Amino acid sequence: MDFALSQEQAAVRDLCRDFAREVVSPAAEELDREHRFGYDIVRQMGDLGLFGLPFSEQYGGAGADFLSLCLAIEEISRADAGVGITLEAAVCLGAAPIHDFGTEEQKQAWLPDLLAGRKLWAFGLTEPHAGSDAGATKTRADLRNGEWVINGAKQFITNCGTDISAGVTITAVTGKGGGGARNGDDAEISAILVANGTKGYHVLPGYRKLGWHSSDTHPLSFEDCRVPEANVLGSRGGGYRQFLHTLMGGRIAIAALSVGVAQACLDASLAYAKERHAFGAPISKQQAIQFKLADMAMETELARTMVYRAATAYQNGTGETTDEVRMLAAMSKLYASETSKRAADQAVQIHGGYGFMEDYPVARYWRDVKVNEIGEGTSEVQRMLIARLLGL
Ligand SMILES: Cc1cc2nc3c(=O)[nH]c(=O)nc-3n(C[C@H](O)[C@H](O)[C@H](O)COP(=O)(O)OP(=O)(O)OC[C@H]3O[C@@H](n4cnc5c(N)ncnc54)[C@H](O)[C@@H]3O)c2cc1C
């Protein structure tokens, strides 16, 4: 078994590490403080080809593998998790469903701009009354005179309200008898593409969030919003299967994001522990601090290894998702997100009172990591999935 990265993978990691250090890190504190979306950073990530990494060259992608994308997300998130989630959501939730399930016309229409990072596409699954239980979606799309008429609401949607947002893929109930959902009424769920600017599609004011301040998150509403019948993603009734597959890659990518923040916590804590003196010596000489740092390093490395394994299995199994990939995706997301949470907590502790102040980045890391245990499936949902795959 070879755990070494290929030359191409290492090159992506190094490129992103340099970019994150030179461009993202210096801007991170200000973007966080001002709750500002980093348009210039997104443009530069587009120029580097990061939004097209795992996609076919035919549509402007780089033809790299899924692990390369995870390496990019890890390195960017090490500098700013808000920028990391912008990249993750744009690729895994925005472009991937169109790439994996779209018709040729849909791919031609949207992918070139999305893969170049000139435009962002969002993914609207979560609703006010359907989050973990995403199959209980209430948003409806009724086919009338060759158009889908959409009514409903989505919430907590990433990348839908920026100046470069081009549209959203939403899930909606399009009829009965689909056998797709688990909500007891045998709803047919389809995924439908809605372009920004479509009449009846409203992006509502953004949220006041605990963290990820450099990312863009809004609720959406649909009031008799009409789009052409051809905007159904792939085929009618495929929405449930499509979002399960989409979340599989998304979870591994969130795990990569989590590893990036855990590594940032370790980096900051190591440096601080060496410079901060107490009782006549650097605190790094105290065994209590050393053990915290040793645990952070070990858990971060273990989480990284799980991401590499899950990403490789996902890459090899593209198309139909196997139980092995489901298990690895759930485990890596669960373990890495909880690792990042522990790492941020210990990083603040190692910084003492300064850790509670915004003068050091660990306060931002602490605010940013909580959502890793919530987005794209909560920790409880990951444990449910693992238990189910254990046959329970
Ligand atoms: C910043 C941010 C960005 C997001 N971006 C997107 C996006 O781009 N697109 C999108 O579609 N969604 C997005 N989400 C939504 C996210 O995926 C959901 O918040 C998440 O899936 C949880 O759903 P919920 O918030 O409705 O919580 P709920 O499902 O209401 O869960 C509440 C609590 O109950 C627990 N729970 C629920 N059911 C069970 C059960 N059966 N057993 C045990 N415990 C259970 C949950 O684990 C949780 O602790 C985003 C969320 C955030 C915070």
The ligand as a Tripos MOL2 file, in Angstrom:
@<TRIPOS>MOLECULE
LIG
   53    58     1     0     0
SMALL
NO_CHARGES

@<TRIPOS>ATOM
      1 C1        -23.1880   27.8090    7.1500 C.3       1 LIG1
      2 C2        -24.0560   26.7460    6.5550 C.ar      1 LIG1
      3 C3        -24.0300   26.5170    5.1880 C.ar      1 LIG1
      4 C4        -24.8760   25.5620    4.6080 C.ar      1 LIG1
      5 N1        -24.8880   25.4010    3.2420 N.ar      1 LIG1
      6 C5        -25.8450   24.6040    2.6800 C.ar      1 LIG1
      7 C6        -25.9910   24.5410    1.2600 C.ar      1 LIG1
      8 O1        -25.2360   25.1580    0.5000 O.2       1 LIG1
      9 N2        -26.9990   23.7930    0.7460 N.ar      1 LIG1
     10 C7        -27.8730   23.1010    1.5400 C.ar      1 LIG1
     11 O2        -28.7780   22.4550    1.0140 O.2       1 LIG1
     12 N3        -27.7400   23.1180    2.8980 N.ar      1 LIG1
     13 C8        -26.7560   23.8640    3.4750 C.ar      1 LIG1
     14 N4        -26.6330   23.9130    4.8540 N.ar      1 LIG1
     15 C9        -27.5910   23.1620    5.6700 C.3       1 LIG1
     16 C10       -27.0060   21.9790    6.4340 C.3       1 LIG1
     17 O3        -26.6830   20.9330    5.5690 O.3       1 LIG1
     18 C11       -28.0500   21.5930    7.4920 C.3       1 LIG1
     19 O4        -28.0410   22.6310    8.4660 O.3       1 LIG1
     20 C12       -27.7700   20.2580    8.1390 C.3       1 LIG1
     21 O5        -27.9510   19.2020    7.2360 O.3       1 LIG1
     22 C13       -28.6820   20.0140    9.3630 C.3       1 LIG1
     23 O6        -30.0210   20.2730    9.0690 O.3       1 LIG1
     24 P1        -30.8770   21.2420   10.0340 P.3       1 LIG1
     25 O7        -30.0890   22.4830   10.2190 O.co2     1 LIG1
     26 O8        -32.2370   21.3560    9.4810 O.co2     1 LIG1
     27 O9        -30.9150   20.4840   11.4160 O.3       1 LIG1
     28 P2        -32.0070   19.3720   11.8650 P.3       1 LIG1
     29 O10       -32.1100   18.3360   10.8260 O.co2     1 LIG1
     30 O11       -33.2360   20.0660   12.3120 O.co2     1 LIG1
     31 O12       -31.2750   18.7510   13.1310 O.3       1 LIG1
     32 C14       -31.3000   19.3630   14.4100 C.3       1 LIG1
     33 C15       -30.5620   18.4250   15.3600 C.3       1 LIG1
     34 O13       -31.2730   17.1680   15.4520 O.3       1 LIG1
     35 C16       -30.4010   16.1080   15.1130 C.3       1 LIG1
     36 N5        -31.1670   15.0660   14.4340 N.ar      1 LIG1
     37 C17       -32.0080   15.1880   13.3760 C.ar      1 LIG1
     38 N6        -32.5110   13.9990   13.0490 N.ar      1 LIG1
     39 C18       -31.9680   13.1010   13.8850 C.ar      1 LIG1
     40 C19       -32.1040   11.6960   14.0580 C.ar      1 LIG1
     41 N7        -32.8870   10.9540   13.2590 N.pl3     1 LIG1
     42 N8        -31.3990   11.0960   15.0490 N.ar      1 LIG1
     43 C20       -30.6050   11.8170   15.8620 C.ar      1 LIG1
     44 N9        -30.4390   13.1440   15.7670 N.ar      1 LIG1
     45 C21       -31.1220   13.7720   14.7840 C.ar      1 LIG1
     46 C22       -29.3470   16.7240   14.2050 C.3       1 LIG1
     47 O14       -28.1680   15.9410   14.1580 O.3       1 LIG1
     48 C23       -29.1500   18.0640   14.8950 C.3       1 LIG1
     49 O15       -28.2900   17.9140   15.9920 O.3       1 LIG1
     50 C24       -25.7390   24.8100    5.4360 C.ar      1 LIG1
     51 C25       -25.7450   25.0150    6.8170 C.ar      1 LIG1
     52 C26       -24.9280   25.9680    7.3710 C.ar      1 LIG1
     53 C27       -24.9920   26.1810    8.8650 C.3       1 LIG1
@<TRIPOS>BOND
     1     1     2 1
     2     2     3 ar
     3     2    52 ar
     4     3     4 ar
     5     4     5 ar
     6     4    50 ar
     7     5     6 ar
     8     6     7 ar
     9     6    13 1
    10     7     8 2
    11     7     9 ar
    12     9    10 ar
    13    10    11 2
    14    10    12 ar
    15    12    13 ar
    16    13    14 ar
    17    14    15 1
    18    14    50 ar
    19    15    16 1
    20    16    17 1
    21    16    18 1
    22    18    19 1
    23    18    20 1
    24    20    21 1
    25    20    22 1
    26    22    23 1
    27    23    24 1
    28    24    25 2
    29    24    26 1
    30    24    27 1
    31    27    28 1
    32    28    29 2
    33    28    30 1
    34    28    31 1
    35    31    32 1
    36    32    33 1
    37    33    34 1
    38    33    48 1
    39    34    35 1
    40    35    36 1
    41    35    46 1
    42    36    37 ar
    43    36    45 ar
    44    37    38 ar
    45    38    39 ar
    46    39    40 ar
    47    39    45 ar
    48    40    41 1
    49    40    42 ar
    50    42    43 ar
    51    43    44 ar
    52    44    45 ar
    53    46    47 1
    54    46    48 1
    55    48    49 1
    56    50    51 ar
    57    51    52 ar
    58    52    53 1
@<TRIPOS>SUBSTRUCTURE
     1 LIG1         1 GROUP 0 **** ****
